[in-house]
Amino acid sequence: ILPTVARFSDIDLMTGKTNRRPFIYQTNRFKDSETLLNLGSGVVFNKKSGMLKIGNQEVPIKEFLITAYDKNKKLTRQRQNIHKNGKFYLVFMRSYNTFLVLDEAMLNSTYIQLFVFENYNKNLFEPIIIEPSAKVFKLKI
């Protein structure tokens, strides 16, 4: 649902024009080899060069992020810088066996910060349920 919400959120209500096109790609169907990570649908990450091929276009990955839950159900996060001027972020949610490819706007979106990274403003949000299988936040305002 996030890609659809993001697309409509970026439409100027006065003109009907799209301000930007948010980028998010999600998959749990991937093939991992020594040098390549094939994420399907023409999306391939070269582990050695740090480049992401999307169709015929190659773009640098800025960061590779990994999230996982430990035995106490606490979220752990790892971050690896790849290309300083990269345009996309590759996120592996190990506990869900799922990859996300995000642009910076999507990475910084409240949705991704809340539900992928459990990173939120404690003045605005109150966690009601924080578990690997479900996350519910209450808006304090």
Secondary structure, DSSP 8 states (H G I E B T S, - for coil): -HHHHHHHHTB-TTT--BS----EEEES--EE-SSEEEEETTEEEETTTTEEEETTEEEEEEEEEEEEE-TTS-EEEEEEE--TT--EEEEEEGGGTEEEEEEHHHHTSHHHHHHTT----TTTEEEEEEETTEEEEEE--
